[in-house]
C-alpha cells in the first residue's frame, strides 16, 4: 500500500525513510500520534519542525505556511464534507436550492480539510459527493431558466 | 419538478463544467489533478456567482421594474436568480476564485492558471451550444444563411437568424485547441491566460455586432461586453508593451 508524505503529500513507498519529493523524514503512526498530543497548541502561522530522536520541538514562525502540519487536524472537516455531500445528494429530490447551498458548504469543508493537510479517502469521498450534489442541484437551478417564463417573452438570458 | 423541466441549456452548461474535469484529467499528472480539481470547482462556483452578479448589474433596470410591479417575494427573487449569465462576469469570478483558492491551498498560481485557463473556452463552447439549442443570445436577422426557431421562448420565431451562438462555440473551441498547444509547451505556459483573453476579447468584440438580442446593456453604440472587450484588450496590450521592456524579470518571476 502506498503512503503519502505528511509534509508535501507526495506519494512514496512503504519502506522509505525520507520523502523522495521534499526530503521530509517519514514518521510512523505511533510517533505521529504522540506528536499530535505534544503539539496541542494551534499551529496557525507556525511551521513545526519535529526532531523525534531527541524528542524536542523546534518551532519556527513562518507566515507563508499555515497548513503543512504534521498532525491530522482536518479530519473533522473531512467527515463534515462527507455528511454534507450525502445530504446535498438527498436534497436534489426535494429542494435543489437548499441542496446547492449544502453542497457548496460541503466543498468548503473538503477544501478546508485538504488545506489542513488531511489527505485521506474520507475527504476525497466528501469532496466527490459534494461535487456531484453541486452539479445536480446546479442543474436544476440553472435549468429553471427555460421553465420560469416571467422574463421569457422579452428574453431572459443576457450573455 | 419533473425530469422534463431540465432545459438543454442547463444540461450543456453542466456538460461544459464536466468536460473541464476531463480536460484536466488528461493534461495533469495524478498529484496535480488532485489539487486542481479543488481549484477548478471553486473556479466554477466563482464563475456562476460572477456571471450572475454582472447580469444583475447590467439588467438592473428591468429587474428593478419587475420587482416593483410584481412585488418583492421569495419566488420572484428566485426567478431572477434563475435568469441569465454574463460571460465576462463569469470570467472575472473564475479568476478571482482561482487566485484565492491557490493561495489557500498554497499552490503555484502561475502554473495553476496556465493549466486551468483552457477549461474556460471549453466550457464556454458547450454553453454556447446550449444557447443555440434554447434560442437565447440569438443573432441578427439575415436573408442568406440562418437558423429558424419555431419553438423558442427567447428568440423571435419564424425568422431567419444568423447562427451567432454556433459561430461563437466554434471560435471558442478553436481557442481551446490553440491554448492546449500552448499549455503542452512549457516555454509558453506563462502566456496562456494572456493569449486567451487577447483572442477572446477581439473575437467577442466583432461577434457582438452580429447579435440581435436586445437586453445586453448598451452604453452609447457599444454593448457592455464590447466595452469590457476593449478594456481587456487595452490592458493586455499595455501589459505586453510593459513586460517587453523588462522581459527578463518577467520570466524569472513566473518560473
Boltz contact constraints between the chains, C-beta under 6 A:
constraints:
  - contact:
      token1: [A, 107]
      token2: [B, 41]
      max_distance: 6.0
  - contact:
      token1: [A, 111]
      token2: [B, 38]
      max_distance: 6.0
  - contact:
      token1: [A, 115]
      token2: [B, 104]
      max_distance: 6.0
  - contact:
      token1: [A, 115]
      token2: [B, 105]
      max_distance: 6.0
  - contact:
      token1: [A, 135]
      token2: [B, 14]
      max_distance: 6.0
  - contact:
      token1: [A, 139]
      token2: [B, 10]
      max_distance: 6.0
  - contact:
      token1: [A, 139]
      token2: [B, 14]
      max_distance: 6.0
  - contact:
      token1: [A, 142]
      token2: [B, 10]
      max_distance: 6.0
  - contact:
      token1: [A, 142]
      token2: [B, 13]
      max_distance: 6.0
  - contact:
      token1: [A, 143]
      token2: [B, 6]
      max_distance: 6.0
  - contact:
      token1: [A, 143]
      token2: [B, 7]
      max_distance: 6.0
  - contact:
      token1: [A, 143]
      token2: [B, 10]
      max_distance: 6.0
  - contact:
      token1: [A, 144]
      token2: [B, 82]
      max_distance: 6.0
  - contact:
      token1: [A, 145]
      token2: [B, 7]
      max_distance: 6.0
  - contact:
      token1: [A, 145]
      token2: [B, 9]
      max_distance: 6.0
  - contact:
      token1: [A, 145]
      token2: [B, 82]
      max_distance: 6.0
  - contact:
      token1: [A, 146]
      token2: [B, 7]
      max_distance: 6.0
  - contact:
      token1: [A, 147]
      token2: [B, 5]
      max_distance: 6.0
  - contact:
      token1: [A, 148]
      token2: [B, 79]
      max_distance: 6.0
  - contact:
      token1: [A, 148]
      token2: [B, 82]
      max_distance: 6.0
  - contact:
      token1: [A, 150]
      token2: [B, 79]
      max_distance: 6.0
  - contact:
      token1: [A, 152]
      token2: [B, 153]
      max_distance: 6.0
  - contact:
      token1: [A, 155]
      token2: [B, 154]
      max_distance: 6.0
  - contact:
      token1: [A, 155]
      token2: [B, 213]
      max_distance: 6.0
  - contact:
      token1: [A, 155]
      token2: [B, 215]
      max_distance: 6.0
  - contact:
      token1: [A, 156]
      token2: [B, 83]
      max_distance: 6.0
  - contact:
      token1: [A, 156]
      token2: [B, 84]
      max_distance: 6.0
  - contact:
      token1: [A, 157]
      token2: [B, 84]
      max_distance: 6.0
  - contact:
      token1: [A, 157]
      token2: [B, 136]
      max_distance: 6.0
  - contact:
      token1: [A, 158]
      token2: [B, 55]
      max_distance: 6.0
  - contact:
      token1: [A, 158]
      token2: [B, 59]
      max_distance: 6.0
  - contact:
      token1: [A, 158]
      token2: [B, 84]
      max_distance: 6.0
  - contact:
      token1: [A, 158]
      token2: [B, 215]
      max_distance: 6.0
  - contact:
      token1: [A, 158]
      token2: [B, 216]
      max_distance: 6.0
  - contact:
      token1: [A, 159]
      token2: [B, 87]
      max_distance: 6.0
  - contact:
      token1: [A, 159]
      token2: [B, 137]
      max_distance: 6.0
